[in-house]
């Protein structure tokens, strides 16, 4: 059933993209689909991010973990071995939440719905406001957040941000499609908790933008972040090679003395976003 709903959503979004419209006339159908998964979203938001203790490490991804993660002086971060099949972002989150990848389809569907129903928020995401662009044009920064086909739509539509974001929702509704920064930001709201977007150490303004914590859209949320790494597999991984991520993995932390320690912090008090 979930596979069918994902297909229905894709058809809606793809149809609107072909018409070069934002899809307002079909928004009611998308809202109805979102309501259908209200309980599943509540369940996802209730989960702890500590299901990683018995999972296998990804040794190659470990080598990409940056040194400037929070409290890294007291922790050693490890990467979880994650299936690379185009769904790695959602596989990684599913592993972090429940220890298996079976919730990847649900997470993909919820992200697609989040993007489709909140296009205005994502086209004017707060990150664009407080990121020091360093001389880069605002549209160049926006373009950085897009996956390949959405970036093409962005430039072929006279840099129409709404259509490009709608395209990202469409991509999210298609299984096995690579995800980008907008999908990471949408996941934060789906989870109702921050996501720390970890990007390997490299001399690039891309890292300056992508690396760091992403807050959910709502003002009040869980204080417990989920850590994701933009990793790389199956391509040139030499230190001097240009870094181009093609895989996501989740991260967990181990105490410096070797004992496991969750990234989780106390949930006694909710956190208010910036």
Secondary structure by P-SEA (a helix, b strand, c coil): caaaaaaaaaaaaaaaaaaccccccaaaaaaaaaaaaaaaaaaaaaccccccccccccaaaaaaccccccccccbbbbbcccccccaaaaaaaaaaccccccaaaaaaaaaaaaaaacaaaaaacccccccccccccaaaaaaaaccaaaaaaaaaacccaaaaaaaaaaaaacccccccaaaaaaaaaaacbbbbcccccccccccccccbbbbccccccccbbbbbbbccccccccccccccccbbbbbbbbccccccccccccccbbbbcc
